């Protein structure tokens, strides 16, 4: 049998869910009408004074004020408009909560209010528009980082001084034969700028290890960042993918079909000079990829830069990616 503490916790959770359901289904005007009749009915209290006694419970008071605050924001953003404009008002509010780092959990609470209250009244196209917008705001990451583990040791050793300076000698020696530390360096500086990616920079994995995930994540980002070195242009062979080429092509197909197509979303970082990066026998089926690289050379010859310069250059890329994300969401919600 549950003990006294468990019973009290269960009762508190029931009250919380009732409260959440009430704020999801009704506007603040409806909830507070007739001396808060709906509120009293939901909580099974006869008088408003009895409801005020609930507020003596610190946990209940916190939940109530959170729900009330979010409901008021939702009413302001979407209460006076209908159809697609209401959908966009909801998305704009969700984006604001996400960007301003509202208290953890509030984004999900607001999405419940929208899903249970407004969403059922929308038509198919409006629901589809909202679902895509929700993914953009809550699921998509800032960037996808494409790189190869081919020629790993040579690549890492070419940047040994900088990598040891950032990672430390011990970590470099431990990882130089198993991890593309240069890709890790790029991810490190992007993360310092508060950018998100689908992987942890300390646990970089090549495509072969995450085959089920990689293409999905290529299509859930605002930008495509690629570390370009000669090894990524190896010819395709039977039963052996060229992951960097496939990642580029997947992102390109997807971005050309949605809201990214009019924005700058490619960032190529070359480890060497542009005229030395391509193999002598360059596969002609990579020509489009080569043209895209040549048109978006964000960093040419990474090996010629000092650590501070690399940091500054990647910070510039980070600012552009953040700006791209902001503009894409603004376009979608306005």
VENPELIN-V830709 format. One record per run of one state. SS is the DSSP state (A for helix, B for strand, O for the rest). FROM is the first residue (numbers start at 1). TO is the last residue. If there is no record, write none. Layout:
SS;FROM;TO
SS;FROM;TO
This chain:
O;1;3
A;4;25
O;26;27
A;28;43
O;44;47
A;48;54
O;55;57
A;58;78
O;79;82
A;83;99
O;100;105
A;106;121
O;122;123
A;124;139
O;140;140
B;141;146
O;147;151
A;152;158
O;159;159
A;160;167
O;168;168
A;169;175
O;176;180
A;181;192
O;193;200
A;201;203
O;204;206
A;207;209
O;210;210
A;211;218
O;219;220
B;221;228
O;229;229
A;230;233
O;234;236
B;237;237
O;238;239
B;240;240
O;241;242
A;243;255
O;256;265
B;266;270
O;271;273
A;274;277
O;278;283
A;284;295
O;296;296
B;297;299
O;300;301
A;302;304
O;305;306
A;307;333
O;334;334
